[in-house]
Amino acid sequence: MKGKYALWMWLGPLALLAVAIPAVASPLEEPEITGNMAGLLDGQEREWFIMSQGADSNATFTELGDHVQVDLVGFIEPDDWRVRDSLSLSITLVEGEVTEFDVLHPIGATVMPPVFTSDNATVRLTLHAFDVEGGKAHVAGRVEGILALQKELGEDAIEDEGIGISVEFGAEASRIEY
């Protein structure tokens, strides 16, 4: 009896490995550009790529009744999703109208300050399109104004130390369902 148990102690993990190895060895889906953000940031031409890889997307939306939350994150290199120098937009729609939005441009390796932000800043967001078809939404618009600098966590952002932004964006966002 002990011999059979010892055999299963070895065969069980080997069987699991045999099933897991093909899944791990299969290639990941190639990242796909699903949108971009382009324009001027601090007077310089810039472009950020919005990417998707399999079920992981940097352009998403959720719906809760008449409330829709759209989140877009663009990276300066399509194959390197680093936080530094990324640009993110978070847009809240109620009954199809923009009620809130946030813009964040991290200048460090994390989303923690120092960052340039739309908090305490003069930034306008114009939404040109938000069209949902099935599990995807086409979203397009423009962000313009001055992003304020937030130097430390807990401190207010200061617009006097900010940078100008004039950026067009467009993406295909994936629906997130909970």
Summary of the structure (lengths in Angstrom):
residues: 178
radius of gyration: 21.8
end to end distance: 47.8
largest distance: 78.7
contacts: 520
relative contact order: 0.18
helix: 13%
strand: 61%
